[in-house]
Amino acid sequence: MAANTNACAYTCKEARRDSAQIRLLERSTEPIAYVVGSSHGAKVVTPGQCVCVRAVVPALSFDTETTNQANVEAYKPVPGWPADSLIVDLVMQSSQNSAGVHDPLYIDARVTVSVDMRAVARNQDYGSRVYEGSAQVFDPGEYALDARIEYRNGQWNAEPGQFMPEFHETRMRTTLLINTLVQSVVRVERDLKHPTYLRRHQNLPLCTDGAASGRWIPEKNLPAPWKQWQYMSPAEDGRVWVPYHCRLRRISHAEFVFHMSRNWPSVHWYGDSNSRRTLQPIVQAGQWCHTNTSMQVDCLCNDTPKDLFPSEWYAHMPVPRWYRVHTQGVRSDEIFADLRLKAQPRTDPRPILDKDPIDNHTLYGPDYVPPGYRLRDDYFDLYYLFTRGTLDMDGSHWMRDITQAAIAPYPSADLVIFQMITWDVAFGSYAVFARSVELLARRLRHVYPHSQFVYRTSPYWCCRNTDSQQKKYSRLRFASFDAHARAVFRHILRARIWDVSGPSSQRPPKAKRNPENMPCSAHSRSELVHLDNQIFINMLVND
């Protein structure tokens, strides 16, 4: 989802004074998108201001030889979501300010701010649809609009029994000649005193929000000492995730286990293969795909090394069962015992050399040590159950699996982590899912009356076909299912949100479309998995 959407709720409403311009654009025969207020040059704003983007999509013309109108109209969007799937980004083109001076912190940054589009009107005469979206912009520089159509007329929401259309992007025009020239350019002025300005980043508080908004910055642009103070392992393009309003601290797995052993000594984790992949760095104390030399197929996609999980994990599982996770391999039918993180003989390529010199944080353990050294004998119990969201498939179903009797043999959970969406999006119906999520959340509250909850969001899906026609993956289908589940888990369980889709949604357009960034199923490559885990660890340890 776009950053700070709620803060900009009224921006587009205030911008609808140019109704005459809207009527002109509705007559267009091609899709167009523009920044409201950008006529006769760039729209100039200060850090933290909101920008409104408007798009007009003309009616779909049907060629009887290639497109069957009845088949297209059989697709319906999720209620409350747009019929046309538009992916719209504001992308920094230059760090140059109005005086012509470049800011070295933002050189080649291509900071990207995604804009969620919502339908606001439909012209009955021309059949065109009008969409609007707004987002806050913070980083100084000049931004251009990148707007594309993914699917038309609800085809992004293929339900069970429907064919999943081939993914195909169409660029929308963003520079138009109507009565005036619309350039769709935004210039954010530099404010050296604004708290989100990168030079002031170290003054921000530590992150306790697992869904904090941010941007990707080239690591080479940032001061060298930051590498010692923060978790800044870059993605494959050399960019690191830097939140706007808080600061991620590089936390060793040793400190994480120390903290968990004292605050959440027993964890129950429900999830699918995305969670299984997330657990790999945890059960290996971070020594999983953590160097450039280890970037092999397992790091890009495959999550089936047999030294972590037994073969039955990857075959048909007629009876679901809990697994007690541990770093030291034991019998394959039990996998692991207690989570006791022992130091690996290898050296961490990015060792934490000292405590954060800026932070006065006091929750370091008495024997705080960096990775690669002898660690304390701390541990916490982590029990993991493979689930398929709300679906009843292959012997797995939450109504049978999540009961007081089912968890009775295990230590009561201090923390419950729930990850879902992937299977529901692939094979389920939204209407059934929406009803089931509320029942599921109420069941969790009944079974775990004294536990705290964390909801791990769906992965970010973008700009590609599914790896199987049986799976109904699309960006908006993931987003719509996830938005409903987030709201339900917040309302019923007061769950904290661990957002693994937000950072990926803010990546530059080229990185979003890199086929190696999600080469199979809905799995992220290892660099993003490590980032996701550090967001989770910061959320728990810094609180």
N, C-alpha and C positions, 0 to 999 in steps of 0.2 A: 504494500500500500504506500501511497505517496506520503512523504514526510509532512507532519504538522497540518494535515488536512483540516482538522477541527478548528484550528486557529484561523483558518481562512474561509470559514463557512459562509460569510456574507460578502466576500469579495466580488464574486460574479454577479450577485443580485444588485449590488451597487453599480456594476458596470453595464447594466442592460439599458442604459439610456440611448445607446446607438441603435435603436430598433430599426431605423431606416437602413442602416448598413446591413443588419441581419437579413432584412427582406431582400436586399440585393443579392447577398451571398446565397440565399436559399434557391435562387434561380440557377446556380452553377450546375454544370453538367459533369463536374469532376469533384472528388473529395478535396476539401480545403480545411486548413487549420491556421489559426493566427492568435497572437497575443493581443488581448483587448487593450487598446490604448497605445498601440505601437505604430499608428499611422504617422507618416512624415518623419520617420526615424525611430530610434530605439526608445523603448519605455525605460525610463530611469527611475530606480528605486534605491532605498537604503537597506542595509542588512536587516533581515527580519520581516520585511514587508511581503505582502502576498501578491501573487501575479495570477490573473485569470486567463485561461486559454479557452478559446471557443473553436468548435469544429462543426462543419456542415457536411453531411454525407447524403448525396442525392439518391433517389430511388434506384433500386437495382433493376437494370433492364434485362429481360430474359430472351436469350436466343434459344429457340425451341430445339435446335440441333445439338446444343451443348448443355443447356440448363433446363431442368424440369421445374416449373414454378410450384407445382403442388408439393414436390419433394422438399424444396427450399422452405416453403411456408409451414412445413410440418415441424420444423425446429422452433422451439420457444425458449427465450432466455429465462434464467432464474428470476422470479418475481423481484422487482426493484433494481434489477441490473440491466445494462444497456443491451439493445438488440445487436448492435455492431460492436465488435471488439476492437478498440483503438488503443494502441500503445504509444503514448505521448511522453516525450522527455524534453526538458530544457537542458541543453548541453553547453558547457563553457567552451567557447572558442578561443578566447584570449584573456590573459590576466591584465591587459592594458587598461588603465583608468582613463578618465576624461582628459587628463593632462598628457597622455601618451606614455606613461611610465608603467613598466611591467613589474608585477609583484613576484619576486623569486620563489615565494612559497607555493605559488599556483602555476608556475610555468609547466605547460603540457599536462595540466591536471585533468582537463576534460571532466570537471565535476558535473555530475548528472543528477538532476532532480526529476523524479518521475511524477507525472500528473495523472490522477485518477479521474476519468471522464464519466459524467452522468448525463442522461438524457434530460432535456429541459423543454423541448417542443418538437412538434412535427407539422410541417406545412402541408395542409390538405390539398392545396392546388398543385404543388410540385412533387409531393411525396417525399421530400427531403427530411432528414432528421437533424436536429441541432443538439450538440453536446457541449457541456462546459465542465471545466475542472480548475482547481486552484491549488497553489502550493506556495510555501514560504521559501524564499531564497536568502542565503546568508553570505556566501563567499563572494568577494569582489571580483568582477570581471564581466566579460560580455558573453551572453548566452544566446544560442540560436535554437529554434524549435525543430525537433525531430519527431515527425508524426507519421504513423503507418497504420494501415488497416490489416487485421489478422483474419477475421471472419465477419461475414455479413448475416443479417436477418436471423440471429439466434443460433447460427450453426456451430458456434463455439460450445454450445450446451447439448451435445449429443447424449441422449439418455439411453438406457438399456433397450436394445432392439433397433436402434438407429445406427446408421453408418457414420463413422467419424470422418468428416471431410478432410481432404488433403490440406495441410498447412501451406498458406501462400501469403506473403506480405505484399502490400501495395503501398507505395509511398504517397503521402498526401501533399498537395501543394501548400507551401507556407509563405510564398512571396506572390502577391496578387496585384493586379491592376484593375481596380474597379473605378470609383470616382477618385480615390486617393491611393497611394502606394502603401500597402501593408507589408512591413518588412519582417515582422515576427522576431524582433530582437529585443533582449532585455539587458540593460546595463546596471549592475549592482555597484554602487559607489563604495569605496574603501573607507572603513571607519576603524582606525587603529585601536580605539577604546572599546569597541563592541566585544562582549564576552565570547562570541563565536569566532572572532578573528584568530587565525591559526597561531599567530605569535603568542597569543594569550592562553593557549589551550591548557598549559600546565597549571593555570590558576583555577581550573574547573574542579568541582568535587568529583569523587570517585563514582563510577556508575553502579547503581543498584537497580536500575530499570533494565529488564531484559529485552525491551522493545525500543530502546533509545534510537532516535534518528541520527543520521550522520552522512558522511561522504567519503569517497575514495580519493586519496592523495598519493602521488608518487613518493615512495619512501626516500628517494634521493633528494627531494626538496626539503626534507625535515631536518632539524638539528640533530647531529649525531648522538648526543647524550640521551635523546629520547629512547633509543634502542635499549638502553639499560633499564629504563624506568617503566616501560610499557610493553604490552604484548603487541608486537608490530611485525609478525611474520607476514610478508607480502603475499598477495595472490600471484598467479602466474604472469601477470602483466606488470609486476613491480609496484603495485599500488597497495596501500594499507587502509584499513577502515578506521576513521577518526570520528567519533560522535561529536555532535554540535554542543550539547549541553552538559556533558559529563566526560570523565576520563577513564579509559580502560587501563587497568594496571596489569602488568605481566605477572601472573600468579603461577607458581610452580605446582605441579601435581602433588608434591609433598605437603605444601601448605593447604591445598584443597582437602586432602584426606585428613589432615590434622583438624581442620575446621569442621568437616562433616562428622568426624568421630565424636565431637563434642556438642554439636547442635542437631544433627540429623543422623544418628547412628544406624538407623534402619530406613531403607528406601525401597519402595515398590515402584517398578517402572513398567508401564504398558506401552508397547509400540511395535512397529513392523521393521522391515529391513533398514529403513532410515535410522531408526534408533539403534539397531544392531551395529550399523556403521559408526554412529556417534560414540558408541561404547568402546570402540577399538582404541582410540588414544587414551581413554581413561584406564582401561585394563592393562595397557602397556606403558603407563606412566609417561605418556607423551611421545614415546619412542616408536611411533608408527608414521611412516611416510613423512618424516620431519626434516629430511634433507633433500636437496635437489637431485642427488644421485639415486634416491629411492623412488623417483617419480615413474613408476611402472604401472602396469594395468591395474593392479590392486589400488593404487593411489588415485587413479582417475575414476574408477567405477567399481570394479569387482570387490566384493566384500566377503569372500568365501575362503580365506586361508584356513586350512584344516587344523592348524595349531591353535586357533582361537575357539572354534566351535566344531562339534562333531558333524559327521556327514548327515545325520538325521535332520539337522537344521535346514538342509537344502533339498530334501526330498519331501514327499507327502507326509504330513504330520497328522494322523487321524485323531490323536488325542493331545490337546495342548497341555503343556506342563510348565511349571515354574523352573527357572534356572537360577542358581545362586552364583553370582559372578565373582571371579577372583583372578588375580594376575598370574598366579602360578598354576600351570596346567595340571589337572589331576585326572581322574578317570573320565573318559569321554562321555559317559552317560550322566555325569554330574557337572562336568565342565570345570567349575572353579569352586573353591571354598570361600573363606573370608577374604575380603579385599585388603591385602597387605602389600602395599607398594614398596617393593625392594628396588634399590638403585640398580640401574643397568650399568654395565661396564663401559658403555660408550659415552662419549662426551656430547653434551647438548651443543649444537652449533650456535645457539643463542643463549648462553647461560645467564641466569639472573645473578649478577655479581654482588649486589648489595640491596638493602631495603630501598624503597622509593625515597629519594632525598628530599622530596617536596612534601610528601604526605606524613601526617602525624598518626597514621593508623596504628592501633595498638593490638590488633588481633593476630599478630604474628605469633607462632608458637614459640615456646621457650628455647627450642633448638631449631630455629628457622635456618634451613640450609637450601642452597640452590640444587637444581637437578644434577645428577652425576656424582653425588656424594652419599655416604651412608645415611639412611633416613631413619626416622623414628619408627617404632613398631605400631603406628596408629592404623586403625582400620575401621571401616563401616560395612554393614551388610547391605548388599544390593541384590534384590531379587527381580528378575526380568521375565515377563510373560509376553510371548509373541501374540499379537492381536491383529485383526484385520478391520480396524475401525468399528463401525456399527454393523458390519455384514456378518451373516451366518454362512461361512465358507470353510470347506475342508476341515470340519470338526472344530472350528474356532467361532465362538459367539459370546459376546460380553454378558448376555443374560444368563448363560450357564457358567461362565468363567469368573465373573465378579460377584462373589457371594461371600458371606461371612464364613461359611463352611469351607470354601475354597482357600481362604487365606489363613484359616485357624492354625495350620501347622507351622506358620512362619512368625517371626517376631513382628509385633504390631508396627505399622509404618509411621514414622515421624513425618516423612515426606512422600507424596505420591506424584509421580510424573506421568503424564498421559500424552502420547503422540498418536495422531490418527490422520485422517483425510485421504492419504494416498490411495488406499483400496476403495474407499467410498467414491472418489472421483473417477477411478478407473472403471468400476463395475456397478455402481449404485445409482439410485434415483435420488434427486435432490429432495423431493417431497418426503420420501421415506426417511432419508438422512436427517432432515430438519426435525422430524418428530422423534426419531430415535436418540438424537443427541441429548435432548432434554430428559428423556427417560434414563439414559446412561448417566448423566450428571447427577440426577437424583439418587440413582443406585449407588454411585460413588460416595455421595454424602452419607447415605445410610450405612454402607459397609465401613467407611473410614470417618466416623463422626469427629475424631479428635486430630486428624492429620491436616497438614498444610498441602496445598496442591500447586503444581506447576503445569501449565498447558504449553506444550511445544508445538509451534505452528507447522503448517505444511511447508514443504520446500517451495522455492520460487521456480515456476515452470515458464519458459519463454521460448518463442521463436523457433520451434522445431516440431516435426511430426513425432508421434509416439513410436515406441519400438515395437508396438503390436497394435493391429487394428481393433483388437478386442478391448484395448484400454481407451477410455474417453478423456484423455488428457488435453487440457487447454489452459492457458494462463487465467482466464476469467473463471473457468470452472473451479480451478484450485482456489482462487481468491474468494469466490462466493461461498463455497463450502467452508473455508477457513474462517471467514468473517462471522458466519453464523455460530460456529463452534466457539470462537473466542468470546463472543457476547454471552453465550450460554454458560460457559465455564466461569466467566467473571461474575455473572449474576448469581448463579446457584452455588458455586464453590468458592467464590472470592479468590479464584486462582490467579497466580502471577503468570504473566505471559513471557515466554521465551521465544522470541521472534527470530527464526532462521531464514525467513524470506525477505525481510526488509533490506539487509545489506546487499543481497544479490539483485534486488529490484533497482538499486541505485547505481549499478555498475554502468560504465559507458556502453553505448550501443554495440560497439564491436565486441566487447567482452561478453555481453549478454548473448550474442549470436555465435560465440566460439563453440564449435561442436564438441571440443574436449572438456568443456565446463560442465556438461551433463550428458556424457556419452551413452549412458544406458539407463533405462527406467527413469526414476526421479531421484537418482543419487547425485550428490555434489562431489566434486573432486576434493582431495584431502586438505588443500590449503583452506578451503571454506569450512570444512568440518572442524578444523582446529580453531578457526575464528568463532564459529558457532559455540564451541565448547567453552572458549574463554569468556564469551558473553554470559553464558550460563554460570560459570564459576565466579565471575565478578559479581553477578546478581546475588549469589548466595553468600560469598565471603565478605563482600564490602558492606553488606546490610547491617 
